[in-house]
């Protein structure tokens, strides 16, 4: 699950996978802006076959938080 998320984020943010760690967040990834955040949410919904509600979208500001939400929905 973590590697799949990192692969997706690498593609969306146009960064090497090595730069995307569990500690990464919107404040540490320059390319993670509001538009790319929406692309990330859409990509997560498609790749993990889940629905993400508005509250969760707002919480998904770090890789760690995204993984926690994915685990709950898993």
N, CA and C atoms as an extended XYZ file, in Angstrom:
222
Properties=species:S:1:pos:R:3:atomname:S:1:resname:S:1:resid:I:1 pbc="F F F"
N         0.821       -1.190        0.000 N   UNK     1
C         0.000        0.000        0.000 CA  UNK     1
C         0.872        1.264        0.000 C   UNK     1
N         1.886        1.281        0.854 N   UNK     2
C         2.760        2.454        0.936 CA  UNK     2
C         3.495        2.683       -0.377 C   UNK     2
N         4.023        1.620       -0.962 N   UNK     3
C         4.769        1.768       -2.211 CA  UNK     3
C         3.854        2.204       -3.347 C   UNK     3
N         2.646        1.690       -3.358 N   UNK     4
C         1.671        2.077       -4.386 CA  UNK     4
C         1.355        3.568       -4.274 C   UNK     4
N         1.203        4.057       -3.043 N   UNK     5
C         0.948        5.475       -2.816 CA  UNK     5
C         2.147        6.313       -3.256 C   UNK     5
N         3.336        5.885       -2.899 N   UNK     6
C         4.549        6.624       -3.277 CA  UNK     6
C         4.698        6.671       -4.797 C   UNK     6
N         4.402        5.572       -5.467 N   UNK     7
C         4.450        5.546       -6.936 CA  UNK     7
C         3.492        6.588       -7.517 C   UNK     7
N         2.282        6.632       -6.982 N   UNK     8
C         1.268        7.576       -7.450 CA  UNK     8
C         1.717        9.014       -7.200 C   UNK     8
N         2.208        9.280       -6.005 N   UNK     9
C         2.644       10.631       -5.659 CA  UNK     9
C         3.840       11.057       -6.505 C   UNK     9
N         4.726       10.138       -6.779 N   UNK    10
C         5.891       10.417       -7.619 CA  UNK    10
C         5.440       10.868       -9.002 C   UNK    10
N         4.439       10.177       -9.529 N   UNK    11
C         3.909       10.505      -10.854 CA  UNK    11
C         3.205       11.872      -10.846 C   UNK    11
N         2.365       12.113       -9.854 N   UNK    12
C         1.594       13.361       -9.793 CA  UNK    12
C         2.488       14.565       -9.530 C   UNK    12
N         3.427       14.415       -8.594 N   UNK    13
C         4.279       15.545       -8.215 CA  UNK    13
C         5.546       15.653       -9.051 C   UNK    13
N         5.727       14.715       -9.994 N   UNK    14
C         6.891       14.710      -10.879 CA  UNK    14
C         8.199       14.749      -10.075 C   UNK    14
N         8.276       13.815       -9.116 N   UNK    15
C         9.450       13.705       -8.250 CA  UNK    15
C         9.941       12.269       -8.229 C   UNK    15
N        11.238       12.078       -7.972 N   UNK    16
C        11.729       10.706       -7.785 CA  UNK    16
C        11.076       10.091       -6.540 C   UNK    16
N        10.805        8.806       -6.581 N   UNK    17
C        10.179        8.126       -5.449 CA  UNK    17
C        10.979        8.300       -4.164 C   UNK    17
N        12.300        8.368       -4.273 N   UNK    18
C        13.163        8.488       -3.092 CA  UNK    18
C        12.905        9.776       -2.310 C   UNK    18
N        12.342       10.784       -2.969 N   UNK    19
C        12.071       12.054       -2.295 CA  UNK    19
C        10.741       12.054       -1.546 C   UNK    19
N         9.964       11.000       -1.710 N   UNK    20
C         8.658       10.928       -1.055 CA  UNK    20
C         8.749        9.921        0.087 C   UNK    20
N         8.808       10.448        1.289 N   UNK    21
C         8.922        9.610        2.484 CA  UNK    21
C         7.628        9.700        3.286 C   UNK    21
N         7.518        8.875        4.303 N   UNK    22
C         6.341        8.906        5.175 CA  UNK    22
C         6.222       10.262        5.866 C   UNK    22
N         7.352       10.916        6.089 N   UNK    23
C         7.357       12.213        6.759 CA  UNK    23
C         7.006       13.373        5.818 C   UNK    23
N         6.940       13.126        4.527 N   UNK    24
C         6.665       14.187        3.544 CA  UNK    24
C         5.266       14.774        3.762 C   UNK    24
N         5.154       16.070        3.449 N   UNK    25
C         3.874       16.757        3.633 CA  UNK    25
C         3.724       17.849        2.573 C   UNK    25
N         2.586       18.514        2.601 N   UNK    26
C         2.357       19.613        1.667 CA  UNK    26
C         3.417       20.705        1.830 C   UNK    26
N         3.929       20.870        3.031 N   UNK    27
C         4.916       21.924        3.267 CA  UNK    27
C         6.331       21.515        2.856 C   UNK    27
N         6.578       20.218        2.664 N   UNK    28
C         7.927       19.782        2.284 CA  UNK    28
C         8.050       19.423        0.800 C   UNK    28
N         6.923       19.293        0.110 N   UNK    29
C         6.937       18.982       -1.324 CA  UNK    29
C         6.426       20.210       -2.075 C   UNK    29
N         7.322       20.879       -2.776 N   UNK    30
C         6.987       22.123       -3.466 CA  UNK    30
C         5.848       21.958       -4.470 C   UNK    30
N         5.803       20.829       -5.157 N   UNK    31
C         4.792       20.613       -6.205 CA  UNK    31
C         3.417       20.240       -5.642 C   UNK    31
N         3.312       20.081       -4.323 N   UNK    32
C         2.051       19.667       -3.706 CA  UNK    32
C         1.223       20.915       -3.399 C   UNK    32
N         0.489       21.382       -4.404 N   UNK    33
C        -0.370       22.553       -4.239 CA  UNK    33
C        -1.831       22.103       -4.293 C   UNK    33
N        -2.748       23.053       -4.302 N   UNK    34
C        -4.168       22.693       -4.245 CA  UNK    34
C        -4.614       21.893       -5.466 C   UNK    34
N        -4.101       22.240       -6.634 N   UNK    35
C        -4.477       21.501       -7.841 CA  UNK    35
C        -3.925       20.078       -7.825 C   UNK    35
N        -2.654       19.938       -7.490 N   UNK    36
C        -2.076       18.589       -7.447 CA  UNK    36
C        -2.684       17.771       -6.309 C   UNK    36
N        -3.158       18.438       -5.252 N   UNK    37
C        -3.829       17.726       -4.159 CA  UNK    37
C        -5.105       17.072       -4.675 C   UNK    37
N        -5.852       17.811       -5.494 N   UNK    38
C        -7.072       17.244       -6.073 CA  UNK    38
C        -6.751       16.090       -7.018 C   UNK    38
N        -5.661       16.230       -7.778 N   UNK    39
C        -5.227       15.137       -8.654 CA  UNK    39
C        -4.834       13.922       -7.816 C   UNK    39
N        -4.169       14.170       -6.691 N   UNK    40
C        -3.767       13.074       -5.801 CA  UNK    40
C        -4.990       12.358       -5.239 C   UNK    40
N        -5.970       13.111       -4.777 N   UNK    41
C        -7.186       12.508       -4.214 CA  UNK    41
C        -7.887       11.662       -5.276 C   UNK    41
N        -8.025       12.205       -6.475 N   UNK    42
C        -8.667       11.455       -7.568 CA  UNK    42
C        -7.867       10.189       -7.881 C   UNK    42
N        -6.545       10.311       -7.899 N   UNK    43
C        -5.693        9.146       -8.164 CA  UNK    43
C        -5.806        8.097       -7.084 C   UNK    43
N        -5.886        8.525       -5.832 N   UNK    44
C        -6.036        7.576       -4.718 CA  UNK    44
C        -7.379        6.856       -4.833 C   UNK    44
N        -8.437        7.610       -5.103 N   UNK    45
C        -9.764        6.985       -5.230 CA  UNK    45
C        -9.768        5.945       -6.343 C   UNK    45
N        -9.137        6.270       -7.464 N   UNK    46
C        -9.114        5.347       -8.599 CA  UNK    46
C        -8.223        4.138       -8.338 C   UNK    46
N        -7.001        4.381       -7.845 N   UNK    47
C        -6.039        3.299       -7.674 CA  UNK    47
C        -6.340        2.376       -6.496 C   UNK    47
N        -6.977        2.918       -5.460 N   UNK    48
C        -7.289        2.113       -4.280 CA  UNK    48
C        -8.763        1.731       -4.225 C   UNK    48
N        -9.530        2.171       -5.224 N   UNK    49
C       -10.947        1.844       -5.343 CA  UNK    49
C       -11.717        2.181       -4.063 C   UNK    49
N       -11.561        3.437       -3.617 N   UNK    50
C       -12.242        3.908       -2.415 CA  UNK    50
C       -12.863        5.270       -2.684 C   UNK    50
N       -13.757        5.694       -1.800 N   UNK    51
C       -14.331        7.032       -1.831 CA  UNK    51
C       -13.750        7.803       -0.644 C   UNK    51
N       -13.367        9.031       -0.881 N   UNK    52
C       -12.793        9.862        0.165 CA  UNK    52
C       -13.740       11.036        0.404 C   UNK    52
N       -14.144       11.236        1.656 N   UNK    53
C       -15.059       12.343        1.937 CA  UNK    53
C       -14.282       13.642        2.186 C   UNK    53
N       -15.004       14.734        2.266 N   UNK    54
C       -14.387       16.063        2.361 CA  UNK    54
C       -13.485       16.197        3.588 C   UNK    54
N       -13.926       15.689        4.713 N   UNK    55
C       -13.124       15.772        5.939 CA  UNK    55
C       -11.783       15.059        5.751 C   UNK    55
N       -11.826       13.901        5.109 N   UNK    56
C       -10.594       13.142        4.865 CA  UNK    56
C        -9.677       13.878        3.889 C   UNK    56
N       -10.255       14.501        2.876 N   UNK    57
C        -9.457       15.275        1.912 CA  UNK    57
C        -8.654       16.342        2.651 C   UNK    57
N        -9.299       17.011        3.603 N   UNK    58
C        -8.640       18.067        4.366 CA  UNK    58
C        -7.561       17.526        5.302 C   UNK    58
N        -7.698       16.284        5.733 N   UNK    59
C        -6.715       15.654        6.623 CA  UNK    59
C        -5.506       15.116        5.856 C   UNK    59
N        -5.646       14.910        4.572 N   UNK    60
C        -4.603       14.267        3.770 CA  UNK    60
C        -3.504       15.253        3.372 C   UNK    60
N        -2.809       15.790        4.363 N   UNK    61
C        -1.764       16.778        4.104 CA  UNK    61
C        -0.365       16.216        4.325 C   UNK    61
N        -0.289       14.961        4.767 N   UNK    62
C         1.002       14.285        4.922 CA  UNK    62
C         0.867       12.863        4.392 C   UNK    62
N         1.975       12.281        4.017 N   UNK    63
C         1.961       10.888        3.550 CA  UNK    63
C         1.463        9.988        4.681 C   UNK    63
N         1.915       10.263        5.885 N   UNK    64
C         1.512        9.460        7.048 CA  UNK    64
C        -0.005        9.494        7.244 C   UNK    64
N        -0.611       10.678        7.160 N   UNK    65
C        -2.067       10.790        7.313 CA  UNK    65
C        -2.809       10.052        6.204 C   UNK    65
N        -2.295       10.144        4.988 N   UNK    66
C        -2.930        9.449        3.865 CA  UNK    66
C        -2.896        7.941        4.114 C   UNK    66
N        -1.753        7.433        4.554 N   UNK    67
C        -1.637        5.988        4.826 CA  UNK    67
C        -2.591        5.558        5.933 C   UNK    67
N        -2.753        6.370        6.968 N   UNK    68
C        -3.670        6.042        8.059 CA  UNK    68
C        -5.104        5.949        7.540 C   UNK    68
N        -5.497        6.893        6.702 N   UNK    69
C        -6.848        6.882        6.143 CA  UNK    69
C        -7.039        5.668        5.231 C   UNK    69
N        -6.023        5.362        4.424 N   UNK    70
C        -6.113        4.183        3.549 CA  UNK    70
C        -6.244        2.902        4.359 C   UNK    70
N        -5.510        2.802        5.456 N   UNK    71
C        -5.595        1.601        6.308 CA  UNK    71
C        -6.984        1.449        6.911 C   UNK    71
N        -7.601        2.563        7.314 N   UNK    72
C        -8.956        2.511        7.882 CA  UNK    72
C        -9.963        2.051        6.844 C   UNK    72
N        -9.734        2.454        5.590 N   UNK    73
C       -10.677        2.115        4.521 CA  UNK    73
C       -10.384        0.732        3.912 C   UNK    73
N        -9.176        0.200        4.221 N   UNK    74
C        -8.733       -1.058        3.641 CA  UNK    74
C        -9.603       -2.196        3.989 C   UNK    74
